[in-house]
Amino acid sequence: MKVLKNLIILLMSIMLAVMLVGCSDDEDEDEDDNIEGDVVVLTGVIEEDMTLTSDKNYLLRGGVFIGTGEGENVTLTIEAGTTIYGESATKGMLVISRGSKIIAEGTASAPIILTSDKAVGQRNRGDWGGLIINGNAPLNTGDEAYGEGGTGYYGGNNPNDNSGILKYVRVEFAGREISPDNELNGIAFQAVGSGTVVEYVQVHMNKDDGIEMFGGNVNIKYALVTGAADDSFDWTDGWQGKAQFVVAQQYADDSDNGIEADNNGEDNIATPISNPTIYNLTLIGAPGSEHSDIGMLLREGTKAKIYNGLIVGFQDSGLDVDHAATFDNADAGELVVDNCVFYDNVENFKDDDDGDDTFDEGAFGNKGNNLEASQAPVADPYNQTAPDFSSQGPATSHAVKSPPSDGFFESVNFIGGVDPNNDWTVGWTTSDPN
């Protein structure tokens, strides 16, 4: 197995070298001209600890791997205020290999930004690859798996695995489709463990999903996804983490579901079963769009406990539950959607009158203490240039589910992802269209 892994890494390096040879010097200079100040080019596999300082700019040329994933522990430290550019000509991406760490601690006044190397005004979804973190936590597709887009091996038996820290980190204009069902997300947490700290992260204008969890136990707090062309938040393969204060805003030009939640597409009852606990989320669709389908699509055997959510403005439905194993979880009380407010969706609960399944989403939704509101629960949800995601109206008057006092969840007196008296998205996030 180790020989096979080393062969794969060697082939990836050869492919990267061939790709770089195909890029002319003129192309490199043109891209570098868009970056002001000193530029440090990062390439290939980095096998020693490295610190990226805020007095320089960094360019990801092709796939940049922190560690080989063969057991060594390499740490990439990124100072607050540092900007890292993904080279569009080589589809640069940053991969934290299994066993290595990223320590990226920005601040509200000096966030860490991973963005396109194209000029402002010319940036777009899919300009570069994105951020991928591979961990040693469990998943339900086997002892390990190999990441989409050649992003390395992930998976293990340590749910408490620590892949580092992401704090005040912004990932912009990333994601790309290598082939159907082989795509890069804005941030991919691949079997990442609960020892990893993820707080205050934004994914903006990503070509594929915004944030996706492939198994693992990573916990996420204060997360914003804006303008993702596919699903905003996605989980699969046995994710069993926690999340609180989550916001997604979809754009009318391209989008899919607010949440797309799976257990295992090949075996819906594979263990460990996806079973996150989520409090306080705001999912915003794009009314009038041909996209922006479902607020929460729960399927393929996932379990979940979802409380204090706002689901607003989706063009198909606010909630849809699919597949027999998922129905069984709902009937057993292991899939719960409770104390949520649904507003301005074409229909709040999917009416499956076309015979594709027998599950009654309306009965499921109404079994919980959910509200189909007639007043807007979000201050300015559809504004793409200066949104206000603060909860209001029914989000502050409807019953609230109190989270457990476990050291992760915070006590709340409102529904939704943003406190009406303390907007955590202000100052460090972006709404720039390009």
C-alpha positions in Angstrom: 0.0 0.0 0.0 2.8 2.4 0.9 4.5 1.7 -2.5 1.2 2.5 -4.2 0.8 5.7 -2.3 4.4 6.8 -3.2 3.7 6.0 -6.8 0.6 8.1 -6.8 2.5 11.0 -5.3 5.2 10.7 -7.9 2.7 10.6 -10.7 1.0 13.7 -9.3 4.4 15.5 -9.2 5.1 14.5 -12.8 1.6 15.7 -13.9 2.2 19.0 -12.1 5.6 19.5 -13.8 4.1 18.8 -17.2 1.3 21.3 -16.5 3.8 24.0 -15.5 5.9 23.4 -18.6 2.8 24.1 -20.7 2.6 27.6 -19.1 4.7 30.2 -20.9 6.8 32.7 -19.1 4.6 35.4 -20.5 1.5 33.9 -18.9 3.3 33.7 -15.5 4.4 37.4 -15.8 0.9 38.5 -16.7 -0.6 36.8 -13.7 2.1 38.1 -11.3 1.5 41.6 -12.6 -1.9 41.5 -10.9 -0.3 41.0 -7.5 1.3 44.0 -5.8 4.5 43.8 -3.7 6.8 40.9 -3.1 5.5 37.6 -4.4 6.7 34.2 -3.2 5.8 31.3 -5.5 4.9 28.0 -3.7 5.0 24.7 -5.7 4.9 21.0 -5.1 5.3 19.2 -1.8 6.5 21.2 1.2 8.2 18.8 3.7 9.4 21.2 6.4 7.6 23.6 8.6 6.9 27.0 6.9 5.6 30.3 8.0 3.9 32.7 5.6 4.2 36.3 6.7 1.9 39.2 6.1 4.7 41.4 4.5 4.7 39.2 1.4 2.2 37.8 -1.0 2.1 34.1 -1.9 1.2 32.4 -5.2 0.1 28.8 -5.3 1.4 27.3 -8.5 -0.4 24.0 -9.2 -1.1 21.7 -6.3 0.8 22.7 -3.2 0.9 19.9 -0.6 1.9 20.5 3.0 3.6 17.2 3.8 3.5 14.0 1.9 0.8 12.3 4.0 3.2 9.5 4.9 3.2 10.1 8.6 5.3 13.2 9.1 3.9 16.3 10.8 4.6 19.4 8.8 3.0 22.7 10.0 2.1 25.6 7.7 1.7 28.7 9.8 0.0 31.8 8.2 0.1 35.2 9.9 -2.9 37.4 10.2 -3.4 39.7 7.3 -1.6 37.4 4.8 -3.0 37.1 1.2 -2.4 33.9 -0.8 -3.2 33.7 -4.5 -4.2 30.6 -6.4 -2.7 30.8 -9.9 -5.4 30.5 -12.4 -3.1 29.2 -15.2 -2.2 26.2 -13.2 -5.3 25.9 -11.1 -3.3 26.3 -7.9 -4.7 24.7 -4.7 -3.5 24.2 -1.1 -3.7 20.8 0.4 -2.9 20.0 4.0 -1.9 16.4 3.8 -2.9 13.8 6.4 -0.8 14.1 9.5 0.2 17.8 8.8 -1.4 21.0 10.1 -2.4 24.5 9.1 -2.3 27.2 11.7 -4.1 30.1 10.1 -5.2 32.6 12.8 -6.4 35.8 11.3 -8.4 38.5 13.0 -11.5 40.5 12.2 -9.4 43.5 11.2 -6.7 41.3 9.5 -8.3 38.2 8.0 -6.3 35.6 6.0 -7.4 35.7 2.4 -7.0 32.9 -0.2 -8.1 34.3 -3.5 -7.7 34.4 -7.3 -4.6 35.9 -9.0 -6.7 37.6 -11.6 -7.2 41.3 -11.4 -10.1 42.7 -9.4 -13.1 42.9 -11.7 -12.0 39.8 -13.7 -12.1 37.2 -11.0 -14.7 34.5 -11.2 -15.8 31.2 -9.7 -13.3 28.4 -10.5 -10.2 30.5 -11.0 -8.2 28.2 -8.7 -8.6 25.0 -6.7 -9.4 25.9 -3.1 -8.3 24.7 0.4 -8.3 21.0 1.2 -7.6 19.5 4.6 -7.0 15.8 5.1 -7.3 14.2 8.5 -7.1 10.9 10.4 -10.8 10.8 11.6 -13.2 8.0 10.7 -15.3 7.8 7.5 -17.8 5.2 6.3 -16.3 4.4 2.8 -13.5 2.3 4.2 -10.4 2.8 6.3 -9.2 5.6 4.0 -10.2 7.3 0.8 -8.5 9.3 -2.0 -9.7 12.9 -2.4 -11.3 14.3 -5.5 -9.0 16.2 -7.8 -5.9 14.3 -6.7 -6.0 15.8 -3.2 -4.5 12.9 -1.4 -5.4 10.2 1.1 -7.6 10.8 4.2 -9.2 8.8 6.9 -8.3 6.9 10.0 -9.5 5.9 13.4 -8.9 9.1 15.5 -12.1 11.2 15.8 -10.2 13.7 17.9 -7.5 14.2 15.3 -6.1 17.8 15.1 -5.4 19.3 11.7 -4.8 22.8 13.1 -6.7 26.1 13.2 -8.7 28.1 10.7 -9.8 31.4 12.2 -10.9 34.5 10.2 -10.1 32.9 6.9 -11.7 33.8 3.6 -11.6 31.6 0.5 -12.7 33.4 -2.7 -13.3 32.5 -6.4 -12.1 28.9 -6.0 -13.4 25.5 -7.0 -13.2 23.7 -10.3 -14.7 20.6 -12.0 -12.1 18.1 -13.1 -14.9 15.8 -14.3 -18.5 15.0 -13.3 -18.6 14.1 -9.6 -14.9 15.0 -9.4 -14.8 18.5 -8.2 -13.0 20.8 -5.8 -14.9 22.7 -3.1 -14.1 26.0 -1.5 -13.0 24.3 1.8 -13.0 20.5 1.9 -12.7 18.9 5.3 -11.8 15.3 4.5 -11.9 13.1 7.6 -10.9 16.0 9.7 -11.1 15.5 13.5 -12.7 17.4 16.3 -9.3 18.6 17.6 -9.2 21.0 14.7 -10.5 24.6 15.4 -12.7 26.2 12.7 -14.2 29.5 13.5 -15.0 32.6 11.4 -14.6 31.2 7.9 -16.1 32.4 4.6 -16.2 30.8 1.2 -17.3 33.3 -1.5 -18.1 32.7 -5.2 -17.0 29.0 -5.3 -17.6 27.0 -8.5 -18.7 23.8 -6.7 -19.9 23.4 -3.1 -18.9 26.0 -0.5 -17.9 23.9 2.5 -18.1 20.1 2.4 -17.3 17.5 5.1 -16.3 14.0 3.9 -16.7 12.0 7.1 -14.8 13.1 10.2 -15.8 14.9 13.3 -14.7 18.5 12.7 -16.7 21.2 14.5 -17.5 24.5 12.8 -18.6 27.8 14.3 -19.3 31.1 12.6 -19.3 30.0 8.9 -20.5 32.0 5.9 -20.9 30.8 2.3 -22.0 33.3 -0.3 -22.5 32.8 -4.1 -21.6 29.1 -4.3 -22.5 27.6 -7.7 -23.6 24.3 -6.2 -24.6 23.5 -2.6 -23.6 25.9 0.1 -23.0 23.3 2.8 -22.6 19.6 2.0 -21.8 16.5 4.2 -21.3 12.9 3.4 -19.5 9.7 4.3 -20.2 9.8 8.1 -19.7 13.4 9.3 -20.5 13.5 13.0 -19.4 17.0 14.0 -21.1 20.0 15.4 -21.9 23.4 13.9 -23.4 26.7 15.2 -23.9 30.1 13.6 -23.9 29.1 10.0 -25.1 31.3 7.1 -25.5 30.6 3.4 -26.6 33.2 0.8 -27.3 31.9 -2.7 -27.1 34.0 -5.9 -29.6 33.8 -8.7 -27.1 33.1 -11.5 -26.0 29.7 -10.2 -26.7 27.7 -7.1 -28.3 24.4 -5.9 -29.2 23.5 -2.3 -28.5 25.3 1.0 -27.6 22.0 2.6 -27.2 18.7 0.8 -26.8 16.0 3.4 -25.9 12.4 2.8 -24.6 9.4 4.6 -23.2 7.1 1.9 -24.6 7.0 -1.6 -23.5 3.4 -2.2 -24.7 2.1 1.2 -27.2 4.3 3.0 -26.7 2.5 6.3 -22.9 2.4 6.3 -21.3 3.3 9.6 -20.3 5.6 11.1 -23.6 7.2 10.0 -23.6 11.0 9.2 -25.1 12.5 12.3 -24.2 16.2 13.0 -25.7 18.4 15.6 -26.4 21.9 14.3 -27.8 25.0 16.1 -28.5 28.4 14.6 -28.3 28.5 10.9 -29.6 30.8 8.2 -30.1 29.5 4.7 -31.1 32.0 2.0 -32.2 31.2 -1.5 -32.6 33.4 -4.5 -36.3 34.1 -5.3 -37.1 34.1 -9.0 -34.0 32.1 -9.9 -34.0 29.0 -12.1 -31.5 27.7 -9.5 -31.5 27.8 -5.7 -33.6 24.6 -5.3 -34.0 23.2 -1.8 -33.1 24.8 1.6 -32.3 21.5 3.3 -32.1 18.3 1.3 -31.6 15.4 3.7 -31.1 12.0 2.0 -29.1 8.8 1.6 -29.5 7.7 5.2 -28.2 10.8 7.0 -29.1 11.4 10.6 -29.0 14.9 12.1 -30.3 17.2 14.8 -31.0 20.7 13.3 -32.4 23.4 15.6 -33.0 27.2 15.4 -32.8 27.4 11.6 -34.1 30.1 9.2 -34.9 28.7 5.7 -35.8 31.5 3.3 -36.4 32.0 -0.4 -35.8 28.6 -2.0 -37.4 27.9 -5.4 -38.3 24.2 -5.0 -38.9 23.8 -1.2 -37.5 24.7 2.1 -37.2 21.0 3.2 -37.0 17.7 1.3 -36.2 14.2 2.8 -35.3 11.4 0.4 -34.6 7.6 0.6 -35.9 4.9 2.8 -33.0 4.8 5.3 -33.5 8.6 5.9 -37.2 8.1 6.4 -36.4 5.4 9.0 -34.1 7.8 10.8 -36.8 10.4 10.9 -39.4 7.9 12.2 -36.9 6.8 14.9 -36.3 10.4 16.1 -32.7 10.3 14.8 -33.3 12.9 12.1 -34.8 16.1 13.7 -35.6 19.5 12.3 -37.0 21.6 15.2 -37.6 25.2 16.2 -37.0 26.4 12.7 -38.7 29.2 10.7 -39.6 28.8 7.0 -40.4 31.8 5.0 -40.8 32.8 1.3 -40.1 29.4 -0.1 -42.1 28.2 -3.2 -43.3 25.5 -0.7 -41.9 25.1 2.7 -42.1 21.3 2.9 -41.7 19.3 -0.3 -45.0 17.9 -1.6 -44.0 14.6 -3.1 -47.2 14.1 -5.1 -45.3 12.7 -8.1 -44.9 9.3 -6.5 -41.2 9.3 -6.0 -41.5 8.5 -2.3 -44.0 8.1 0.5 -42.5 10.4 3.1 -44.7 13.3 4.2 -42.3 16.3 4.7 -45.3 18.4 5.9 -46.1 16.0 8.7 -42.4 15.7 9.6 -41.9 19.5 9.6 -45.0 20.1 11.6 -44.1 17.4 14.1 -41.3 19.7 15.2 -41.9 23.1 16.7 -41.4 24.8 13.3 -43.1 27.9 12.1 -44.3 28.8 8.6 -43.9 32.5 8.9 -45.7 35.3 7.1 -43.1 38.0 8.1 -39.4 38.1 7.1 -37.2 36.6 9.8 -34.0 38.1 8.2 -33.3 41.8 8.0 -32.0 42.0 4.3 -31.4 38.5 3.0 -31.4 39.0 -0.8 -29.1 42.0 -0.9 -25.9 40.7 -2.6 -23.8 43.8 -2.2 -24.6 44.8 1.4 -26.6 42.0 3.0 -27.8 42.1 6.5 -28.2 38.5 7.9 -29.4 39.6 11.3 -32.4 37.7 12.7 -35.6 39.7 13.2 -39.3 39.4 13.7 -40.4 35.8 14.1 -36.8 34.8 14.5 -36.7 36.6 17.8 -40.2 35.8 19.0 -40.6 32.1 18.1 -39.5 29.5 20.6 -35.8 28.8 20.7 -34.1 25.5 21.4 -31.4 25.8 24.0 -28.1 24.0 23.0 -26.3 21.8 25.5 -23.6 23.3 27.7 -20.8 21.2 26.4 -18.0 23.8 25.9 -18.7 24.3 22.2 -22.3 25.5 21.8 -23.2 29.0 23.0 -26.5 29.9 24.7 -28.9 31.9 22.4 -32.2 33.7 22.6 -32.8 33.9 18.8 -33.3 31.7 15.8 -30.9 31.9 12.9 -27.2 32.3 12.3 -26.7 36.0 13.2 -27.5 37.7 16.6 -29.6 40.8 15.9 -27.4 42.7 18.4 -24.0 41.3 17.3 -23.3 40.7 13.6 -20.2 38.6 13.5 -20.0 38.9 9.7 -19.2 42.6 9.7 -15.7 43.8 8.8 -13.8 40.7 7.6 -16.2 39.1 5.0 -16.7 40.2 1.4 -19.6 40.5 -1.1 -17.4 41.6 -4.1 -18.9 40.0 -7.2 -15.6 39.7 -9.0 
